[in-house]
Amino acid sequence: MPPRRPEVPCLAAYPFIVVRLACTLCPHRSGSYRLARLAAKFGPETPLADVLERIALDCPWRERPGARRGNQYVPRCQAHFPDLDRAGPPDLPPGMGGLRLIRGGKR
């Protein structure tokens, strides 16, 4: 699954220091990497889709090159960068996030 933010095409443009990965099919498959280590390993201009593909090589739901494609009933690898889906930084301290309305609180 390619990243959802087109303004982040490669590792050099990734906005956070820690790169987190997650999968919606496999909740136990998640992890985090330092951006500098990924850039040193794969190169800073490597597209995020390629980085995701290389990290998820051992995913049981990943489509193999040359293999027959699955259909709508066969799950596909859903590894993604969850921090790119949110609006603000993932590691923002709670005091800087502003006030939140909690439903069911005291009146």
Secondary structure by P-SEA (a helix, b strand, c coil): cccccccccccccccccbbbbbbcccccccccccaaaaaaaccccccaaaaaaaaaccccccccccccccccccccccccccccccccccccccccccbbbbccccc
